[in-house]
Amino acid sequence: MNTEYFIAKRIIRGRKREKKVSRPTVRIAIAGVAIGLTVMILTMGIVKGFQLSIKDKVEGFNADIQINSVDNNNSNEPSPISKNQSFLPQIKALPGVNHVEVYAAKIGVIRTKTDNEGVLLKGIGSDYDWSFIKKNLVKGSVFSANDSAPATGIVISKTIAASLDVDTGSKLLIFFVTHSKDTDSRGQYGVEQRVKTFYVKGIYNTGFDEFDRKVVFADIGQVQNLNFWKKDQVGGFEVSCADFNDVDKLEGSINNLIGEKLQAQSIKKINSAVFSWLQLQNTNAAIILILMAVVSAIAMVSALIVLILENTNMIGLLKALGSTNFSIQKIFLLDGAYLIAWGMFLGNVIGLSLCFVQGHYGLIKLPQETYYVSQVPIYLNWQYIVLLNVGCFLSCMLTLILPSLIISRILPVRALKYN
């Protein structure tokens, strides 16, 4: 058996059997590492869960990439383009592209007997992926877009329904301002007010107030009729990606295919404020991780110093017998590694258990109107967990090297006299 390992094990066992000064200090050190790692795991789980929850909601309303005319100038009402584009098969064949669908948008005002509500009517076709809305549907059902006769059903949010005091089956009048179909005597297009009748087919609730307050889903044919567009004209295309990490790369690839009159933009650019805010959460998480690593390291340094001082006579004896400073340092570093491992084991058990309970039962609730989610979200990535454990262990071990240098200053004569 390795000599350093044998002595290190004897020190630990002796500490457990005898009432020594180091016992409470060591327990505090183990608790410090356990608490530190627990907080690290919870921090990563909550931050990543929150980021993914918000990202999924933004994607649900806008897809990952939008293709529009360059004349839009960031308008909520995109200029018409033909839906029969030669580049569509090439885009669909790009690795990482999941789905491509058409859409259009029109700003309007819902009027009832008592209230008005400004909305963004999002026109979708028969190729629209309803999975996100169906997952968040609280009442009613979705409608089927009809290429021959536009459907009169719409899907509104719970926020809009509550504001207007309407329910599924309710009749709604939506007023729009659009360019006239014909020119005046000067050859210019005027504007006119148009009104459309819709019936509430379904009610959704995503908790993302920024979108819930304005987005209403309708048949794209209704937007085409309102704008006097042809049947083959749409506002643009929405592209869904298999992996969100590939969005920027695919945005560049699509822009290379569509030509100069069209542009592809990722939701990172369209909703830059939201994604900048989400990116800021990484900074907050990094600060918490660093603080917890420092707390764990300080606790372990204190424990190691106490262990060294408590075993000063043994250190002097080992030096008198010919042991080197490095060999004795190794003994106490092995003890430190043992204590760190115990703390990390407890930290993993507590942290992962809390994440599991919250993820499956959602015990901790949040006000959805403030945080956009109804409960604390949890997302565990095992790569992050492994990196946290490795980082915690290495940071603690590296900080133990400095206090272990005290051993080199202990002289055998003084240590044995002290004994």
C-alpha angles and dihedrals in degrees: 000000000000109000096222091049091049093052093044090053091049091052091052094046092046090052090054095048100042132054100249133170091240096060099086092038092052092047090052089050092051090047090049092054091044094050092044094052092043091055090046092053092046092047094052092043094050097041094048091043091051093047093049093046093053093041092052091052093049090047090049092061100037109017117225101286131020125203115204143150115284087234093073097092089200091302120162087226108062120211115252122267131176116269090210100081124162092219096061096090089050092051092048089051094054112113108253097027111123106174142357123201139168125243143170134192138209132181115229145156123240111216127196130169091273109018146042124206127186112222142175109232107212111200115209132183136219089277093062117125106230096183095106095047093044090053089055098037111126100176140013123358142275123269129240114243111231122208094200102042117015114241116246094210120105135188115223133180127260088243093058092042091053092045093052095034093234134138139194110305093029118138116235132190114210119192122208137185113218141160115274118256094231133045125244128237090284092053094251129128115241129199129252138184117244131185130205130192118226136175123219107246101170143001123218133189122196097161090232098123095190090067101025091062095058117016118098120174119222140157111287088228089069091058091046091053093046092053095039089241126160120252092256094052122097137166093245146289132287120211123201118203129211092223122031090209088068094056097100093047092048091047089059093045092050093048088055090056105042102058133230099298093062132051134201119214129183122226087247087070098035091051098028094148092057095047093045088054091049091048089054089062088067089061091051091049092049091053091051092047092051092048092050091048090052092049091050092047094049091050091051093046090053091050093049093049090052091049091050094048092046090054098042093122091052090050090052091049093049090050090049088053091053105266115151125234090247092053092052091044088054090056093056094040088056088052089049092049090051092052092045091051091052092050092047092049091054091043092053093047094049097039097046092043092054091047091049093050094047093044094051102033104024094218095166110067128197133201101259095206089062104035100026090232129081096218139020104282120222128199120175120197112186092211089060091047092053092047091049091052094046092046093047093049095046095045092051093046093048092052090051092062092073098054090043088064087073085080091069090059094054110101118208093225094054093041093053091043088051089053 
